[in-house]
């Protein structure tokens, strides 16, 4: 099964989510609609909604509220991206200029706020207290992750433990919530083992996904990544390949990386890429990602065998073998 085949398993559901998103991006404020159209047309894999749909179907859900929740998750995720790009001063995402680059920081922040408020309007309409609790807690944890990342930024003393906490909060939490909401809609509502198992699956998948992103920042292609290679280093973010390289490299190599993290920029990018590769930083990070994939597979044990569960397993494998 290749990656596109995963979408094919829930093609009708996924189309319904896309239509739902388009309908509910509407607003009487023209700029919101314009920015919304720009976001939708910029593409994106919509992996988190995909996880939510697959989880609901894997748990035997046969209704249509999973479409609403998947769209809510995408709104919340997109809002975090709009805010991230302002904080990081990013100019490129998904191969296109960011919203803040085109419309300015104020529009990016305020439309992000609109998406968050629209998301909670929609989840309240669903009327399930359990889903509201999951998503409310998720947005709070993600906000904490943003602040934790801000604290770590330009700090070469950031430890692996501190960094892993950031990626759990900032990236993995939304994957975790996507999988857990799907479980709550289906059989996981009455079986804590299924609900906990799918939440754990999403958490490990999200961590694996981010760790591979860390690697691709040094070996990827801008056209494939949709962002510039070296962006994390330019922003002074101490990601796991850098943390490992500082541990394992020579004193001079560690000093060069420390200086680059403190000051940001790409003046010594190629030298640092060489150090990261020579120190084993990329392979170390990939091994950590593969371990997260293994844990994600194990977490699916309580879920009944089906094509949907198979797709969840494949998605975790694809997270560490990405070329999209």
C-alpha positions as CSV (number, residue, x, y, z in Angstrom):
1,X,0.0,0.0,0.0
2,X,1.5,3.4,-1.0
3,X,0.6,6.7,0.6
4,X,-2.1,7.6,-1.8
5,X,-3.8,4.3,-1.2
6,X,-4.3,5.3,2.4
7,X,-6.4,8.2,1.2
8,X,-8.3,5.9,-1.1
9,X,-9.5,3.8,1.8
10,X,-11.6,6.8,3.1
11,X,-11.9,8.8,-0.2
12,X,-15.6,9.7,0.3
13,X,-15.1,10.8,3.9
14,X,-12.0,12.8,2.9
15,X,-14.0,14.6,0.1
16,X,-16.7,15.3,2.6
17,X,-14.2,16.9,5.0
18,X,-12.8,19.1,2.2
19,X,-16.3,20.3,1.3
20,X,-17.1,20.9,4.9
21,X,-13.9,23.0,5.3
22,X,-14.8,25.1,2.2
23,X,-18.3,25.8,3.5
24,X,-17.3,26.8,6.9
25,X,-14.4,29.1,5.9
26,X,-17.1,31.5,4.7
27,X,-17.4,34.8,6.5
28,X,-19.0,38.2,6.0
29,X,-15.5,39.7,6.3
30,X,-14.0,39.6,2.8
31,X,-10.4,39.4,4.0
32,X,-11.2,36.2,6.0
33,X,-12.7,34.6,2.9
34,X,-9.7,35.7,0.8
35,X,-7.1,34.3,3.2
36,X,-9.2,31.2,3.6
37,X,-9.2,30.6,-0.1
38,X,-5.5,31.1,-0.2
39,X,-5.0,28.6,2.6
40,X,-7.2,25.9,1.0
41,X,-5.5,26.4,-2.4
42,X,-2.1,26.0,-0.9
43,X,-2.7,22.3,-0.5
44,X,-1.3,20.3,2.4
45,X,-1.7,16.6,3.2
46,X,-4.3,17.1,6.0
47,X,-2.8,14.2,7.8
48,X,-4.5,15.0,11.2
49,X,-8.0,14.9,9.7
50,X,-7.0,11.6,7.9
51,X,-5.9,10.1,11.3
52,X,-9.2,11.1,12.8
53,X,-11.3,9.6,10.0
54,X,-9.3,6.4,10.0
55,X,-9.5,6.0,13.7
56,X,-13.3,6.5,13.8
57,X,-13.8,4.0,11.0
58,X,-11.4,1.6,12.6
59,X,-13.6,1.8,15.7
60,X,-16.7,0.9,13.7
61,X,-18.2,4.4,13.6
62,X,-20.9,4.6,10.9
63,X,-22.3,8.1,11.3
64,X,-21.1,11.4,9.8
65,X,-19.9,13.5,12.8
66,X,-16.4,12.3,12.1
67,X,-16.4,14.7,9.1
68,X,-17.2,17.7,11.4
69,X,-14.5,16.7,13.9
70,X,-11.9,16.1,11.2
71,X,-12.6,19.6,9.8
72,X,-12.3,21.1,13.3
73,X,-8.9,19.5,13.8
74,X,-7.7,20.9,10.5
75,X,-9.0,24.4,11.4
76,X,-7.1,24.2,14.7
77,X,-3.9,22.9,13.1
78,X,-4.0,25.6,10.4
79,X,-4.4,28.3,13.0
80,X,-1.3,27.1,14.7
81,X,0.6,27.2,11.4
82,X,-0.6,30.8,10.7
83,X,0.6,31.9,14.2
84,X,3.9,29.9,13.8
85,X,4.8,31.5,10.6
86,X,4.5,35.0,12.2
87,X,6.6,34.0,15.2
88,X,9.2,32.3,13.1
89,X,9.1,35.0,10.4
90,X,8.7,32.3,7.8
91,X,8.3,33.2,4.2
92,X,7.6,29.8,2.6
93,X,5.3,26.9,3.5
94,X,4.1,24.1,1.3
95,X,6.1,25.6,-1.5
96,X,4.2,28.9,-1.5
97,X,4.7,32.2,0.2
98,X,3.2,32.1,3.7
99,X,0.0,34.0,4.6
100,X,2.0,36.5,6.6
101,X,4.4,37.1,3.6
102,X,1.4,37.8,1.3
103,X,-1.1,39.5,3.6
104,X,1.0,40.7,6.6
105,X,1.5,39.5,10.2
106,X,-1.7,41.1,11.5
107,X,-3.9,39.3,9.0
108,X,-2.2,36.0,9.6
109,X,-2.7,36.2,13.4
110,X,-6.3,37.4,13.2
111,X,-7.4,34.9,10.7
112,X,-5.7,32.2,12.8
113,X,-7.9,33.5,15.7
114,X,-10.9,33.3,13.5
115,X,-10.1,29.6,12.7
116,X,-9.8,28.8,16.4
117,X,-13.1,30.4,17.2
118,X,-14.8,28.8,14.2
119,X,-13.5,25.4,15.3
120,X,-15.0,25.7,18.7
121,X,-18.3,26.9,17.3
122,X,-18.4,23.7,15.2
123,X,-17.4,21.3,18.0
124,X,-20.1,22.8,20.3
125,X,-22.6,22.1,17.5
126,X,-21.6,18.4,17.7
127,X,-22.6,18.6,21.4
128,X,-20.3,15.9,22.8
129,X,-18.6,16.9,26.0
130,X,-15.9,14.3,25.6
131,X,-14.8,15.7,22.3
132,X,-14.9,19.3,23.6
133,X,-12.7,18.2,26.5
134,X,-10.1,16.5,24.2
135,X,-9.9,19.5,21.8
136,X,-9.8,22.1,24.5
137,X,-7.0,20.3,26.3
138,X,-5.2,19.8,23.1
139,X,-5.2,23.5,22.2
140,X,-3.9,24.4,25.6
141,X,-1.0,21.9,25.4
142,X,-0.1,23.1,21.9
143,X,0.0,26.7,23.2
144,X,2.3,25.6,26.0
145,X,4.5,23.8,23.4
146,X,4.8,27.1,21.4
147,X,6.0,28.9,24.5
148,X,8.4,26.0,25.3
149,X,9.9,26.2,21.8
150,X,10.3,30.0,22.3
151,X,12.2,29.4,25.5
152,X,14.5,26.8,23.7
153,X,15.0,29.0,20.6
154,X,18.6,30.3,20.4
155,X,19.5,28.2,23.5
156,X,22.3,25.7,22.7
157,X,22.0,24.3,26.2
158,X,18.6,22.7,25.3
159,X,18.7,19.0,26.2
160,X,17.2,16.1,24.3
161,X,14.6,15.8,27.1
162,X,13.5,19.4,26.7
163,X,13.3,19.1,23.0
164,X,11.2,16.0,23.1
165,X,8.8,17.7,25.4
166,X,8.4,20.5,22.8
167,X,7.6,18.2,20.0
168,X,5.2,16.2,22.1
169,X,3.3,19.4,22.9
170,X,3.7,21.2,19.7
171,X,3.3,18.5,17.0
172,X,2.3,15.2,18.5
173,X,-0.6,16.5,20.6
174,X,-2.8,17.3,17.6
175,X,-2.1,13.8,16.1
176,X,-3.0,12.3,19.5
177,X,-6.2,14.3,19.7
178,X,-7.1,13.4,16.1
179,X,-6.8,9.6,16.9
180,X,-8.6,9.9,20.2
181,X,-11.6,11.8,18.9
182,X,-12.0,9.1,16.3
183,X,-12.0,6.5,19.0
184,X,-14.5,8.4,21.1
185,X,-16.9,8.5,18.2
186,X,-16.6,4.7,17.7
187,X,-16.0,1.7,19.8
188,X,-13.4,3.5,21.9
189,X,-16.3,5.4,23.6
190,X,-17.0,2.4,25.7
191,X,-13.6,0.7,25.8
192,X,-10.8,2.6,27.5
193,X,-8.2,0.3,26.1
194,X,-9.1,1.2,22.6
195,X,-9.4,4.9,23.3
196,X,-6.0,5.0,25.1
197,X,-4.4,2.8,22.5
198,X,-5.4,5.1,19.6
199,X,-4.4,8.2,21.6
200,X,-1.0,6.6,22.1
201,X,-0.8,5.7,18.5
202,X,-1.4,9.3,17.5
203,X,1.2,10.6,20.0
204,X,3.9,8.3,18.7
205,X,3.0,9.0,15.1
206,X,3.3,12.7,15.7
207,X,6.7,12.4,17.4
208,X,8.0,10.2,14.5
209,X,6.7,12.7,12.0
210,X,8.5,15.7,13.6
211,X,11.7,13.8,14.1
212,X,11.8,13.0,10.4
213,X,11.1,16.7,9.7
214,X,14.2,17.5,11.7
215,X,16.3,15.2,9.5
216,X,14.7,16.6,6.3
217,X,15.8,20.1,7.3
218,X,19.4,19.0,6.5
219,X,19.0,16.6,3.7
220,X,15.6,17.4,2.0
221,X,14.8,19.3,-1.2
222,X,13.0,22.7,-0.9
223,X,10.6,21.8,-3.7
224,X,9.6,18.5,-1.9
225,X,9.6,20.0,1.6
226,X,7.7,23.2,0.7
227,X,10.1,25.1,2.9
228,X,13.8,26.1,2.7
229,X,16.4,23.7,3.7
230,X,18.1,24.9,6.9
231,X,15.1,26.9,8.1
232,X,15.3,25.5,11.6
233,X,18.9,26.4,12.0
234,X,18.3,29.8,10.5
235,X,15.7,30.4,13.2
236,X,18.1,29.2,16.0
237,X,16.1,26.1,16.8
238,X,18.1,23.4,18.5
239,X,16.6,20.3,16.9
240,X,17.6,16.7,17.8
241,X,20.3,16.3,15.0
242,X,22.0,19.4,16.3
243,X,21.7,18.3,20.0
244,X,23.3,15.0,19.1
245,X,26.0,16.5,17.1
246,X,27.0,18.8,20.0
247,X,27.2,15.8,22.3
248,X,29.2,13.6,19.9
249,X,31.3,16.1,17.9
250,X,34.6,17.7,18.8
251,X,34.8,20.8,21.0
252,X,35.4,23.0,18.0
253,X,32.4,21.4,16.1
254,X,30.1,21.8,19.1
255,X,31.3,25.5,19.5
256,X,30.4,26.2,15.8
257,X,26.9,24.7,16.3
258,X,26.4,26.6,19.6
259,X,27.3,29.8,17.9
260,X,24.9,29.1,15.0
261,X,22.0,28.4,17.4
262,X,22.7,31.5,19.4
263,X,22.8,33.8,16.4
264,X,20.7,32.1,13.8
265,X,21.4,32.5,10.1
266,X,23.0,30.2,7.6
267,X,26.5,31.5,7.4
268,X,28.0,28.1,8.2
269,X,25.2,25.8,7.0
270,X,27.3,23.4,4.9
271,X,29.9,23.0,7.6
272,X,27.1,22.3,10.1
273,X,25.4,19.8,7.8
274,X,28.7,18.0,7.4
275,X,29.2,17.9,11.2
276,X,25.7,16.6,11.8
277,X,26.2,13.8,9.2
278,X,29.7,12.9,10.5
279,X,28.5,12.8,14.1
280,X,25.7,10.4,13.2
281,X,23.0,13.0,14.2
282,X,20.8,12.2,11.3
283,X,20.9,8.4,11.8
284,X,20.4,8.9,15.5
285,X,17.3,11.0,14.9
286,X,16.0,8.5,12.3
287,X,16.5,5.6,14.8
288,X,14.4,7.5,17.4
289,X,11.7,8.0,14.7
290,X,11.7,4.3,13.9
291,X,11.3,3.5,17.5
292,X,8.3,5.8,17.7
293,X,6.8,4.0,14.7
294,X,7.2,0.7,16.5
295,X,5.5,2.0,19.5
296,X,2.7,3.4,17.3
297,X,2.1,0.0,15.8
298,X,2.1,-1.7,19.3
299,X,-0.5,0.9,20.5
300,X,-3.0,-0.4,17.9
301,X,-3.2,-3.8,19.5
302,X,-6.6,-3.3,21.1
303,X,-8.1,-2.2,17.8
304,X,-9.8,-4.9,15.7
305,X,-8.2,-5.9,12.4
306,X,-9.6,-4.0,9.4
307,X,-8.5,-2.1,6.3
308,X,-8.7,1.1,8.4
309,X,-6.3,-0.3,11.0
310,X,-4.0,-1.5,8.3
311,X,-4.0,2.1,6.9
312,X,-3.1,3.5,10.3
313,X,-0.2,1.1,10.5
314,X,1.0,2.1,7.0
315,X,0.7,5.8,7.8
316,X,3.1,5.3,10.7
317,X,5.6,3.5,8.4
318,X,5.3,6.3,5.8
319,X,6.1,8.8,8.5
320,X,9.7,7.6,8.6
321,X,9.9,6.9,4.8
322,X,8.7,10.2,3.4
323,X,9.3,11.7,0.1
324,X,6.3,14.0,-0.1
